[in-house]
């Protein structure tokens, strides 16, 4: 059981176990060890005959899969076809360098809707939206957007934001150059 008070629950239509196993493999095999944390399946529950008139799942079929991605707790629920993922909520992946950006972009985007890729956002094959973002970009935006920021930092944020809006997968070097005005 997670020690966190908040767990992200992802609703699937029969693919909870497949998705959880895939996400764990992606994060467990990430190229950087700096990210830290454990990525693992922690438990699986199954539907029972109790409440079947409401849940309509076969007794014994997978109901939930609890897992962690770099120590962040998640639950994948086989809830049914009633709800679909959309871009109104997304999960951010903070990347140390371009190698991590490339890795997560490729792995998480595998089989996802390519027409929805923009500004660092990549949907996966189940429709979950991921924001694959370099930490350098986030730090630059934070520095230039805070109250009392230097004018050159504010201008850098403007340029980087403009650059980011024109990208699909984010380029660490491209964003760095934009911040610097090059």
Secondary structure, 3 states (H helix, E strand, C coil): CCCCCCCEEEEECCCHHHHHHHHHHHHHCCCCCCCCCCCEEEEEEECCCCCHHHHCCCCCCEEEEEEEECCEEEEEEECCCCCCCCCCCEEEEEECCHHHHHHHHHHHHCCCCHHHCECCEEECCCCCEEEEEEHHHHHHHHHHHCCCCCHHHHHHHHHHHHHHHCCCCCCHHHHHHHHHCC
